[in-house]
Amino acid sequence: PPRVTFLEKHGIHPVLFGILVLAVVFFTYQIIGGVIAYFLLGAKPTPENVTGFRIVTGLSQFIFLLLPTLLLVRLASFSPLEYLRIRMPDVRALLVPLVGIFSLQQMLQIYLVFQEKIPFPEELQSMFQEYKKLIEEAYGVLVGSNSVPELFLVILVIAVIPSIVEEVLFRGLVQKSLENGLGPYGGVLLTGFIFGAYHLNPFSLIPLIALGVYLGFLAMRANSLWVSIAAHFYNNAAACIAIYLQQDDDAIITGNPYEMSTGMLLATFWFFGVVFLLSTY
């Protein structure tokens, strides 16, 4: 008799399976991994424990993100590599997203300038700023580096490992499952939204969703996870290198967006928007 997958045998809808995958991985990584990291190293990275935080972060992604994903994909397919789109693309497909990611970064930095101009009640504004400061301080310690060897470690933990592990989970298993239930573009859009919310950073929610949708489009259109992995790596590595070179990570190619006029910001946004659309096309 023909073999049937676990999902087919039990009549589990692909969208429901994608949601269940996220629930399982959220529990293993955010709850189990988070509790272990808390008891080993404390609540947040500091200059004294940052190396341990980086090592634990990298190991946690392999154990609590990648491993459950590779086990769960076997419930959906007898050909896990094909399901996850693990196939080598044309080398040009790995280079074009470099332009796309760079131009998208410029656009999103400008968006964040306008986002900060949204008026909120003073109490909320104060609370938001305090929470944002805590996130930025932890991020700065985790991503900052003072030597070339430390920079390589940071790139490994912040760029190499997440670009592989998160893409296998989100653009591989989750997006493919949602595409099977909602169609290609429905799967890309919903996965992008989930990707943004998953990072638990309300101040960068819209940029993270935009990044997630772009990565999902790359994986779907190229039919290769390596394309979105490459773009994800470009995005994260650029931030690591910028901080190492003591560059303002809020800066764009034309200068500091917080010191530019509204007209200049809109013109820059339009220019990089055209570049982004052309590279994506």
C-alpha positions as CSV (number, residue, x, y, z in Angstrom):
1,P,0.0,0.0,0.0
2,P,1.2,3.6,-0.6
3,R,2.9,5.2,2.4
4,V,1.2,8.1,4.0
5,T,2.7,10.7,6.3
6,F,1.7,11.2,9.9
7,L,-0.2,14.3,8.9
8,E,-2.1,12.5,6.2
9,K,-2.8,9.5,8.4
10,H,-4.3,11.6,11.1
11,G,-5.9,14.3,8.9
12,I,-3.9,17.2,10.3
13,H,-4.2,20.4,8.2
14,P,-0.9,21.9,7.1
15,V,-1.7,25.2,8.7
16,L,-2.5,23.6,12.1
17,F,0.7,21.6,11.8
18,G,2.7,24.8,11.2
19,I,1.1,26.4,14.3
20,L,1.8,23.3,16.4
21,V,5.5,23.4,15.3
22,L,5.8,27.0,16.5
23,A,4.2,26.1,19.8
24,V,6.6,23.2,20.3
25,V,9.7,25.2,19.3
26,F,8.6,28.2,21.4
27,F,8.3,26.0,24.4
28,T,11.7,24.2,23.9
29,Y,13.7,27.4,23.0
30,Q,12.0,30.3,24.8
31,I,10.9,28.4,27.9
32,I,13.3,25.4,28.5
33,G,16.3,27.2,26.8
34,G,15.5,30.5,28.5
35,V,15.2,28.9,32.0
36,I,18.6,27.1,31.5
37,A,20.3,30.2,30.4
38,Y,18.8,32.2,33.3
39,F,20.1,29.7,35.9
40,L,23.5,29.4,34.3
41,L,24.2,33.1,33.5
42,G,21.5,35.3,34.9
43,A,18.8,37.5,33.3
44,K,20.9,39.4,30.8
45,P,24.4,39.5,29.2
46,T,27.0,41.6,30.9
47,P,30.7,42.3,29.9
48,E,31.6,39.6,32.5
49,N,29.4,36.8,31.2
50,V,28.9,37.7,27.6
51,T,31.1,34.9,26.2
52,G,29.1,32.4,28.1
53,F,25.9,34.0,26.9
54,R,27.1,33.7,23.3
55,I,28.1,30.1,23.7
56,V,24.8,29.2,25.4
57,T,22.8,31.1,22.8
58,G,24.5,29.2,19.9
59,L,24.1,25.8,21.6
60,S,20.4,26.5,22.5
61,Q,19.6,27.3,18.9
62,F,21.0,24.0,17.7
63,I,19.4,21.9,20.5
64,F,16.1,23.7,21.1
65,L,15.4,25.1,17.6
66,L,17.1,23.1,14.9
67,L,16.8,19.6,16.5
68,P,13.0,19.8,17.1
69,T,12.5,21.2,13.6
70,L,14.4,18.3,12.0
71,L,12.4,15.8,14.0
72,L,9.0,17.4,13.3
73,V,9.6,17.7,9.5
74,R,9.5,13.9,9.3
75,L,5.8,14.0,10.3
76,A,5.1,16.0,7.2
77,S,7.2,14.4,4.5
78,F,9.3,11.3,3.7
79,S,11.7,13.6,1.9
80,P,12.7,16.2,4.5
81,L,15.4,17.9,2.4
82,E,13.0,18.4,-0.4
83,Y,10.3,19.7,1.9
84,L,12.7,22.1,3.5
85,R,14.0,23.2,0.0
86,I,17.6,22.2,0.8
87,R,18.9,22.5,-2.7
88,M,21.7,24.5,-4.3
89,P,20.5,27.4,-6.5
90,D,22.3,29.3,-9.2
91,V,25.1,31.3,-7.7
92,R,23.6,34.5,-9.0
93,A,20.6,33.9,-6.7
94,L,22.9,34.1,-3.8
95,L,24.4,37.4,-4.9
96,V,21.3,39.4,-5.8
97,P,19.8,39.4,-2.3
98,L,22.9,41.2,-1.1
99,V,21.7,44.2,-2.9
100,G,18.1,43.6,-1.7
101,I,19.1,43.3,1.9
102,F,21.3,46.4,1.8
103,S,18.6,48.6,0.3
104,L,15.9,47.2,2.6
105,Q,18.1,48.0,5.6
106,Q,18.3,51.6,4.5
107,M,14.5,51.8,4.0
108,L,13.7,50.3,7.4
109,Q,16.1,52.6,9.3
110,I,14.2,55.6,7.8
111,Y,10.9,54.0,8.7
112,L,12.1,53.7,12.3
113,V,12.8,57.5,12.4
114,F,9.2,58.2,11.4
115,Q,7.9,55.5,13.8
116,E,9.5,57.3,16.7
117,K,7.6,60.5,15.8
118,I,4.2,58.8,16.5
119,P,2.7,60.6,19.5
120,F,2.0,58.5,22.6
121,P,0.8,59.5,26.1
122,E,3.7,60.6,28.2
123,E,3.5,57.7,30.6
124,L,3.5,55.2,27.8
125,Q,6.3,57.0,26.1
126,S,8.4,56.9,29.2
127,M,7.7,53.1,29.7
128,F,8.6,52.4,26.0
129,Q,11.8,54.3,26.2
130,E,12.9,52.4,29.4
131,Y,12.1,49.1,27.8
132,K,13.8,50.0,24.6
133,K,16.9,51.1,26.5
134,L,17.1,47.7,28.2
135,I,16.9,45.9,24.8
136,E,19.5,48.1,23.2
137,E,21.9,47.7,26.2
138,A,21.6,43.9,26.1
139,Y,22.0,43.9,22.3
140,G,25.0,46.1,22.4
141,V,26.8,43.8,24.9
142,L,25.9,40.6,23.0
143,V,26.9,41.9,19.5
144,G,29.7,44.2,20.4
145,S,33.3,43.1,20.0
146,N,36.8,44.5,20.7
147,S,39.1,42.3,18.7
148,V,39.0,40.4,15.4
149,P,38.8,36.9,17.1
150,E,35.9,38.2,19.2
151,L,34.2,39.6,16.0
152,F,34.4,36.1,14.4
153,L,32.8,34.6,17.5
154,V,30.0,37.2,17.3
155,I,29.4,36.7,13.6
156,L,29.2,32.9,14.2
157,V,26.7,33.3,17.0
158,I,24.7,36.2,15.7
159,A,24.9,35.7,11.9
160,V,25.9,32.2,10.9
161,I,24.0,30.0,13.4
162,P,20.7,32.0,13.3
163,S,20.7,32.3,9.5
164,I,20.8,28.6,9.2
165,V,18.7,27.5,12.2
166,E,15.9,30.2,11.9
167,E,15.6,29.7,8.1
168,V,15.3,25.9,8.5
169,L,12.5,26.5,11.0
170,F,10.7,29.5,9.5
171,R,11.2,29.5,5.8
172,G,11.7,25.7,5.8
173,L,9.2,23.8,7.9
174,V,6.7,26.5,8.9
175,Q,6.4,28.4,5.7
176,K,6.2,25.3,3.6
177,S,3.4,24.0,5.8
178,L,1.6,27.3,5.6
179,E,2.1,27.4,1.8
180,N,0.5,23.9,1.5
181,G,-2.6,25.3,3.3
182,L,-2.8,28.9,2.2
183,G,-0.9,29.0,-1.1
184,P,2.6,30.4,-1.8
185,Y,2.0,34.1,-1.1
186,G,-0.4,33.5,1.9
187,G,2.3,31.3,3.4
188,V,5.0,33.9,2.8
189,L,3.0,36.7,4.4
190,L,1.8,34.8,7.5
191,T,5.3,33.4,8.1
192,G,6.8,36.9,7.8
193,F,4.3,38.1,10.4
194,I,5.1,35.2,12.8
195,F,8.8,35.7,12.3
196,G,8.5,39.4,13.4
197,A,6.4,38.6,16.4
198,Y,8.7,35.7,17.4
199,H,11.6,38.0,18.2
200,L,9.6,39.7,21.0
201,N,10.8,43.2,20.1
202,P,7.8,45.5,19.8
203,F,10.0,48.4,18.6
204,S,11.3,46.6,15.6
205,L,8.1,44.6,14.9
206,I,7.4,46.1,11.5
207,P,11.0,46.0,10.2
208,L,11.2,42.3,11.4
209,I,8.0,41.5,9.6
210,A,9.2,43.2,6.4
211,L,12.5,41.2,6.7
212,G,10.6,38.0,7.3
213,V,8.4,38.5,4.2
214,Y,11.4,39.3,2.0
215,L,13.3,36.2,3.2
216,G,10.1,34.1,2.7
217,F,9.7,35.5,-0.9
218,L,13.4,34.6,-1.7
219,A,13.0,31.0,-0.4
220,M,9.7,30.5,-2.3
221,R,10.7,32.2,-5.5
222,A,14.2,30.5,-5.7
223,N,12.8,27.2,-4.4
224,S,16.0,27.1,-2.3
225,L,16.5,27.7,1.4
226,W,20.1,28.7,0.7
227,V,19.0,31.9,-0.8
228,S,17.1,33.1,2.3
229,I,20.0,31.8,4.5
230,A,22.4,33.9,2.5
231,A,20.3,37.0,2.8
232,H,19.7,36.4,6.5
233,F,23.4,36.1,7.0
234,Y,24.1,39.3,5.1
235,N,21.6,41.2,7.3
236,N,23.0,40.0,10.6
237,A,26.7,40.1,9.7
238,A,26.4,43.7,8.5
239,A,25.2,44.7,12.0
240,C,28.0,42.9,13.7
241,I,30.7,44.5,11.5
242,A,29.1,48.0,11.8
243,I,29.2,47.8,15.6
244,Y,32.8,46.4,15.6
245,L,33.9,49.4,13.4
246,Q,32.1,51.7,15.9
247,Q,29.7,52.9,13.4
248,D,26.2,54.0,14.4
249,D,23.9,51.1,13.5
250,D,21.1,53.6,12.9
251,A,23.1,55.3,10.2
252,I,22.2,54.9,6.5
253,I,24.4,55.4,3.5
254,T,23.5,59.1,3.2
255,G,24.1,59.9,6.8
256,N,22.4,59.9,10.2
257,P,18.6,59.7,9.5
258,Y,17.9,61.5,12.8
259,E,19.7,64.6,11.5
260,M,18.2,64.6,8.0
261,S,15.3,66.7,6.8
262,T,11.9,65.0,6.0
263,G,12.4,65.7,2.3
264,M,15.8,64.1,2.3
265,L,14.5,61.1,4.2
266,L,11.7,60.6,1.8
267,A,14.0,60.9,-1.3
268,T,16.4,58.4,0.2
269,F,13.6,56.0,1.0
270,W,12.3,56.3,-2.6
271,F,15.7,55.8,-4.1
272,F,16.4,52.6,-2.1
273,G,12.9,51.5,-2.6
274,V,13.5,51.5,-6.4
275,V,16.8,49.6,-5.9
276,F,15.0,47.1,-3.7
277,L,12.2,46.4,-6.1
278,L,14.6,46.1,-9.1
279,S,16.8,43.6,-7.2
280,T,13.8,41.6,-6.1
281,Y,12.4,41.6,-9.6
